[in-house]
Amino acid sequence: VQSSKHNKLPIILTHLHRTMPFLTRNPSYYLSALQEESTEPLHIGLYLGNDAAVHHHDGEEQAESVTILTESSWIELATAIQQTARSIRCMWLRVKIEGGNDRLDDTALAAFRALGQGLVGATAIESLVLEDRGMGVNQLSCLREYLARNTTLRGIKFLRTHLDTPSSLLLNDFFVGNSALRVLDLTANPRVDDETIRGILGAILRNDACRLETFNVFETLEGDADGISESCVGFIASFVSRTPSLTNVRLRIRELNDTGIGELANTVKGSCCNISCLEIGGIFGDEGMLSIAEALKTNRSIRKIDIGMTERLTDRGGQGILQVVQGQDESWQSKTTSNHTLQSVYISDRAGSSMSKSLLMGLQSITKADPHRTLQGKAWNYINKNIEDLSSISLDVTLRPCLLEFVSSRGGVDSLFCLLRSRKNAPELFTNHPTPEKVRLTRKMEKASKENEVLKALLKSERRHRSQRQMSQSTNQSENIHLRDQEEDEQHQMKAMARCLLLPFFKAFEMCKHFMDLLKESHR
């Protein structure tokens, strides 16, 4: 988590859940602090309920004499929040219903409504926590306008509330319109079901400007509630994949099985994944763990994995993750291509009851260093172990001075001497290798040679096509000569036939002429 105060919101919400100083039914308690000229942020905790006891979050109770407060005192608090120059890091609203009642009494509800209306337009509140089963449809309707018009709230947490589908619909405008939201925490809300989850996440997906960073779902069931189904787990995995801004994801869902973990792993293995802390719990087993191990082969963001309630875990799943982190074998390639970002995998006592203690300890303490130093550590362990023969590394000539410097800085003079005296390392370190200039010119010559080969191939192809065209032209010329000779022969044949046909007519004409001449002579 970075040092920016906005990036501390997930930690603040978790810390307040455990160590909230107190909650008061007296809204006037904070008026003087809100009027102070100070840059120190405030935490405001308010309690509304049908009883007169104020509860600490560590289980203790603080008794205070409470008179029935009028709506004006809550309006006065809302006005002070509107006008304050101080930042309110977290506003905690606990609405508790005692006994078998399912709603607040009219006085408490009127006070809550006055607070909600008075907060409309307030920008000082950074995060909001809504707690206990008194927080339902009626109470959220009091806050609807404030949330719908709010564009600065960076975190919202529902803790043990009666949030359900009807009440979640009141939040649609808030989730669609608030681009500043970074934290969404749904912890221990027994009435949250598929429709509730789909409605809330669908609204966030419609908000193109939202850059959600922390998303928590901790499922608890009450009575015969349906809860979150396996199909909705797939929808949640899809939401995570479509929200690359997420850095902290906590999913403790009853129906989170091996299939759901596999869908989540497909998101984790992607290059767009920025999740650094992943907390999961459900009914998955070793197959789910192996899906996570497969995703870690390409993931470069996850630092911590926390596995809570689950079942059927054995050493097989844990070993799969360790192999990805430490390397499949002892080769140089395996060490350098392993995962360098994962620092710890914490498995709860219940989930790891069937796993060996040594494996659990190994998973919890993978490394404390950053990814770069982790990779350096793996490289040095391999080099120190194989200092007499480093031929498998196959370093480029330009990087060999870096190897000598690395060995000297890590192992000192003794390790450097062992590296240099080994005959197996001599060919790698001291063979006369070409100078960088010669390497550069050689690469140019190789490139020119490849280009010449391409040109030669093109020239051969052009010659082949030209030869084919010439042969085609010669063949066409021969065919033309043959056709011309054939045409002349046909003409000669036609003339000969004509002579044969006309010859009898000419002879008959001559005989007739000769006969006419004889008649003329006899008449004379």
Secondary structure in CASP SS format (residue, H / E / C, confidence):
PFRMAT SS
TARGET T0000
AUTHOR 0000-0000-0000
METHOD secondary structure of the structure
MODEL  1
V C 1.00
Q C 1.00
S C 1.00
S C 1.00
K C 1.00
H H 1.00
N H 1.00
K H 1.00
L H 1.00
P H 1.00
I H 1.00
I H 1.00
L H 1.00
T H 1.00
H H 1.00
L H 1.00
H H 1.00
R H 1.00
T H 1.00
M C 1.00
P C 1.00
F C 1.00
L C 1.00
T E 1.00
R C 1.00
N C 1.00
P H 1.00
S H 1.00
Y H 1.00
Y H 1.00
L H 1.00
S H 1.00
A H 1.00
L H 1.00
Q C 1.00
E C 1.00
E C 1.00
S C 1.00
T C 1.00
E C 1.00
P C 1.00
L E 1.00
H E 1.00
I E 1.00
G E 1.00
L E 1.00
Y E 1.00
L E 1.00
G E 1.00
N C 1.00
D C 1.00
A C 1.00
A E 1.00
V E 1.00
H E 1.00
H C 1.00
H C 1.00
D C 1.00
G C 1.00
E C 1.00
E E 1.00
Q E 1.00
A E 1.00
E C 1.00
S C 1.00
V C 1.00
T C 1.00
I C 1.00
L C 1.00
T C 1.00
E H 1.00
S H 1.00
S H 1.00
W H 1.00
I H 1.00
E H 1.00
L H 1.00
A H 1.00
T H 1.00
A H 1.00
I H 1.00
Q H 1.00
Q H 1.00
T C 1.00
A C 1.00
R C 1.00
S C 1.00
I E 1.00
R E 1.00
C E 1.00
M E 1.00
W E 1.00
L E 1.00
R E 1.00
V E 1.00
K E 1.00
I C 1.00
E C 1.00
G C 1.00
G C 1.00
N C 1.00
D C 1.00
R C 1.00
L C 1.00
D C 1.00
D H 1.00
T H 1.00
A H 1.00
L H 1.00
A H 1.00
A H 1.00
F H 1.00
R H 1.00
A H 1.00
L H 1.00
G H 1.00
Q H 1.00
G H 1.00
L C 1.00
V C 1.00
G C 1.00
A C 1.00
T C 1.00
A C 1.00
I E 1.00
E C 1.00
S E 1.00
L E 1.00
V E 1.00
L E 1.00
E E 1.00
D C 1.00
R C 1.00
G C 1.00
M C 1.00
G C 1.00
V H 1.00
N H 1.00
Q H 1.00
L H 1.00
S H 1.00
C H 1.00
L H 1.00
R H 1.00
E H 1.00
Y H 1.00
L H 1.00
A H 1.00
R C 1.00
N C 1.00
T C 1.00
T C 1.00
L C 1.00
R C 1.00
G E 1.00
I E 1.00
K E 1.00
F E 1.00
L E 1.00
R C 1.00
T C 1.00
H C 1.00
L C 1.00
D C 1.00
T H 1.00
P H 1.00
S H 1.00
S H 1.00
L H 1.00
L C 1.00
L C 1.00
N H 1.00
D H 1.00
F H 1.00
F H 1.00
V H 1.00
G H 1.00
N C 1.00
S C 1.00
A C 1.00
L C 1.00
R C 1.00
V E 1.00
L E 1.00
D E 1.00
L E 1.00
T E 1.00
A C 1.00
N C 1.00
P C 1.00
R C 1.00
V C 1.00
D C 1.00
D H 1.00
E H 1.00
T H 1.00
I H 1.00
R H 1.00
G H 1.00
I H 1.00
L H 1.00
G H 1.00
A H 1.00
I H 1.00
L H 1.00
R H 1.00
N C 1.00
D C 1.00
A C 1.00
C C 1.00
R C 1.00
L C 1.00
E C 1.00
T E 1.00
F E 1.00
N E 1.00
V E 1.00
F E 1.00
E C 1.00
T C 1.00
L C 1.00
E C 1.00
G C 1.00
D C 1.00
A C 1.00
D C 1.00
G C 1.00
I C 1.00
S C 1.00
E H 1.00
S H 1.00
C H 1.00
V H 1.00
G H 1.00
F H 1.00
I H 1.00
A H 1.00
S H 1.00
F H 1.00
V H 1.00
S H 1.00
R C 1.00
T C 1.00
P C 1.00
S C 1.00
L C 1.00
T C 1.00
N E 1.00
V E 1.00
R E 1.00
L E 1.00
R E 1.00
I C 1.00
R C 1.00
E C 1.00
L C 1.00
N C 1.00
D H 1.00
T H 1.00
G H 1.00
I H 1.00
G H 1.00
E H 1.00
L H 1.00
A H 1.00
N H 1.00
T H 1.00
V H 1.00
K C 1.00
G C 1.00
S C 1.00
C C 1.00
C C 1.00
N C 1.00
I C 1.00
S C 1.00
C E 1.00
L E 1.00
E E 1.00
I E 1.00
G E 1.00
G C 1.00
I C 1.00
F C 1.00
G C 1.00
D H 1.00
E H 1.00
G H 1.00
M H 1.00
L H 1.00
S H 1.00
I H 1.00
A H 1.00
E H 1.00
A H 1.00
L H 1.00
K C 1.00
T C 1.00
N C 1.00
R C 1.00
S C 1.00
I C 1.00
R C 1.00
K E 1.00
I E 1.00
D E 1.00
I E 1.00
G C 1.00
M C 1.00
T C 1.00
E C 1.00
R C 1.00
L C 1.00
T C 1.00
D H 1.00
R H 1.00
G H 1.00
G H 1.00
Q H 1.00
G H 1.00
I H 1.00
L H 1.00
Q H 1.00
V H 1.00
V H 1.00
Q H 1.00
G C 1.00
Q C 1.00
D C 1.00
E C 1.00
S C 1.00
W H 1.00
Q H 1.00
S H 1.00
K H 1.00
T H 1.00
T C 1.00
S C 1.00
N C 1.00
H C 1.00
T C 1.00
L C 1.00
Q C 1.00
S E 1.00
V E 1.00
Y E 1.00
I E 1.00
S C 1.00
D C 1.00
R C 1.00
A C 1.00
G C 1.00
S C 1.00
S C 1.00
M C 1.00
S C 1.00
K H 1.00
S H 1.00
L H 1.00
L H 1.00
M H 1.00
G H 1.00
L H 1.00
Q H 1.00
S C 1.00
I C 1.00
T C 1.00
K C 1.00
A C 1.00
D C 1.00
P H 1.00
H H 1.00
R H 1.00
T H 1.00
L H 1.00
Q H 1.00
G H 1.00
K H 1.00
A H 1.00
W H 1.00
N H 1.00
Y H 1.00
I H 1.00
N H 1.00
K H 1.00
N C 1.00
I C 1.00
E C 1.00
D C 1.00
L C 1.00
S C 1.00
S C 1.00
I C 1.00
S C 1.00
L C 1.00
D C 1.00
V H 1.00
T H 1.00
L H 1.00
R H 1.00
P H 1.00
C H 1.00
L H 1.00
L H 1.00
E H 1.00
F H 1.00
V H 1.00
S H 1.00
S H 1.00
R H 1.00
G H 1.00
G H 1.00
V H 1.00
D H 1.00
S H 1.00
L H 1.00
F H 1.00
C H 1.00
L H 1.00
L H 1.00
R H 1.00
S C 1.00
R C 1.00
K C 1.00
N C 1.00
A H 1.00
P H 1.00
E H 1.00
L H 1.00
F H 1.00
T C 1.00
N C 1.00
H C 1.00
P C 1.00
T C 1.00
P H 1.00
E H 1.00
K H 1.00
V H 1.00
R H 1.00
L H 1.00
T H 1.00
R H 1.00
K H 1.00
M H 1.00
E H 1.00
K H 1.00
A H 1.00
S H 1.00
K H 1.00
E H 1.00
N H 1.00
E H 1.00
V H 1.00
L H 1.00
K H 1.00
A H 1.00
L H 1.00
L H 1.00
K H 1.00
S H 1.00
E H 1.00
R H 1.00
R H 1.00
H H 1.00
R H 1.00
S H 1.00
Q H 1.00
R H 1.00
Q H 1.00
M H 1.00
S H 1.00
Q H 1.00
S H 1.00
T H 1.00
N H 1.00
Q H 1.00
S H 1.00
E H 1.00
N H 1.00
I H 1.00
H H 1.00
L H 1.00
R H 1.00
D H 1.00
Q H 1.00
E H 1.00
E H 1.00
D H 1.00
E H 1.00
Q H 1.00
H H 1.00
Q H 1.00
M H 1.00
K H 1.00
A H 1.00
M H 1.00
A H 1.00
R H 1.00
C H 1.00
L H 1.00
L H 1.00
L H 1.00
P H 1.00
F H 1.00
F H 1.00
K H 1.00
A H 1.00
F H 1.00
E H 1.00
M H 1.00
C H 1.00
K H 1.00
H H 1.00
F H 1.00
M H 1.00
D H 1.00
L H 1.00
L H 1.00
K H 1.00
E H 1.00
S H 1.00
H H 1.00
R C 1.00
END
